[in-house]
Structure formats: structure tokens, C-alpha cells
Amino acid sequence: MRPTQIYYEANIEQYTLGKELKERFSDISWIPIENHNNIEELRTKENSEFRNLKQLLIIGTRKTHKYVENHKVSDYLVPYTSSGCTAMCLYCYLVCNYNKCSYLRLFVNREQMMDRLIRHSNRSDKELTYEIGSNSDLILENTITNNLPWTIENFMKSLKGKITFPSKFSMVDPLLSLNHQGRVVFRMSVNPELIIREIELGTSSLDKRIEAINKMVEADYKVGILVAPIIMVDNWKELYTELFDKLEAELSQKMKKQMFIEVIFMTYSFVHRKINAEAFPDSIDLYNKDKMTGRGMGKYCYRNNLRIDGEIFIHDELERRFGLGKILYIC
């Protein structure tokens, strides 16, 4: 990534990573801000500026470190070294309130976050799994910060338990030679190529994602697949059938033997519709009044009868190809 501009908090040069980023991007315009979480000139931009906002980089320190209990792949969701993303997935749950959190924000106080992880891990009488990638895509972030090798090396030295993170990107080569001790769980999100190309804008292709999965398995990482989000576009069952056929044919035997699968159906919102209509006027309209119903304030999900049918279809198609017990959950 080569950002068009960088907004930064003044204290970032107190941190090693802050100094490194300042030097690396010295040829780019740097704009001082008081708080990465409230940049007024960006929050007042029109929705049509969404693409341009995605080309910015925001650098600051993370102030909020609250761990949230989780009962899926991890025990806790952990705020970590970034938030937001440069990709432009039309459904992204991180796009929560217009132009506040769409762009990529990097937090340079990684030592503070790692120390907190170490203390939390050492207080527990059992091994815990920490989800460190729920607020961003760490494979993408790593191309800018090299934080993942730093994180994995420091985690292996001082913590018990495991860390996990998902991705839609294929740039995994910097992780392949690391001594991860089998305590890093990598999860790749997959979707049909049509959905990746037209909805998951700016992410890696399906072929590249499958290649990355097989590389990580060969490097002895525990690897799972997120079929996420399931989007009921026209002919969606045919598209997902083709996806599962491709995965069955191209995933390595080693991957298929150890894989686990998470399945998540899309939730959409009024905010997404508003931004997408103005920023991506020629894109697929993900809202379908015949298929969707309200879910909380300004949110939409698939109608119950369609959802039940979809869950049965996905469950049966996955089990037929990959065997019993591979699906962790469908939500």
C-alpha cells in the first residue's frame, strides 16, 4: 500500500514502529491530528468519497484495550494493532457509522498490547485462544508494519495458549518460516470468485487464497476456512456449489485432513446501502426486500425460511465433500 496521505498523532514517534513508519513514508504528506478516532475533516466527507478515504493511512496509539469473551474459535476478541482495512467489501461490518472507521488505522503501541496479552495469559489457569484480527485484516496490515512476525515471535517467547486471525489476503510468505510452535491458528475467508470480484473489492482472488491456505498448512499452521459471508445473490446455490467443488479439488490433502469450517450468513445495513449507492453506483445491490427482513435498528438479515433452507444446503454440501465434524458453527 502507498497511501495518498497520512494522518498521525503527535506521540507516535515515541514508539519504534512509529519511527519506522515515519521514515518509510517520508515522501508522503503527513497531517497531524489530536485523535485517530475523531478526524473531523474526514467524518464530514461525502459518501461518494469513500474510495478516496480508503487510500488514506491513519497512525496513532490504541487507547481501548477491553477484551470481549467469545465462544467460537477463540476465548477472547482482543483489540490489537490495527482497525479498518484498505479493501472495500460492500458488506464490511467495520463500516459502522459512515466515515469514522472505514480507513486503515495503525496503532504503534504494540509493546503495550503485547504486555497486556502476556499478563492476561499468565493469569489464566488454562490455555486460552486470543482472536487478534477481529478489527482488521492482519495479513494486509503486515505488508506495511511487519507486525505479524513480531507478534508471533514475542507470543511464543512469553505466552501460553494460542492466537488466531482471519484474512481475505494471500500475502502469507513472511509467516512461513516462523517458529510458531503450532500455536497460531490461521483462517482464510472464501467466497465464489464472482462475489470476490464484484463485492469483496480490493481483496485477493480465490486462486490466490487457496494457494495461501496450502502454503500455511505446509508450514504446519493450524488452518481453517471461513465461508463468509454467505450472500444470496441470484443463482447463489450454483455459485457456492462451484466454490465447494473448487475447494475439494484444489485444497491439499493435508489441509482437508486437519481443516475446520466456519459459516456466516451476511448481515447488511442502512449505512452500507447509503455508502454503496453513492460510492459504488454500478455495484450489485445487496439489499433485497423479498429476501431480507429487519434485524435491529437499521440492519437487515435474510428471512427465516430462506436462512433455514440456506443453512441446510450449505451444511449438506460441505459435509458431503469434507466429511462429518468439520463445521464448527453456522451463524
Beta strands, then each sheet from edge to edge (+ up, - down):
strand 1: 5-9
strand 2: 30-33
strand 3: 56-60
strand 4: 68-69
strand 5: 76-77
strand 6: 82-83
strand 7: 88-89
strand 8: 104-107
strand 9: 129-131
strand 10: 162-167
strand 11: 184-190
strand 12: 200-201
strand 13: 222-230
strand 14: 261-265
strand 15: 268-269
strand 16: 292-294
strand 17: 299-302
strand 18: 327-330
sheet 1: 2+ 1+ 3+ 8+ 6-
sheet 2: 4+ 5- 9- 10- 11- 13- 14- 18-
sheet 3: 7+ 12-
sheet 4: 15+ 17- 16+
end
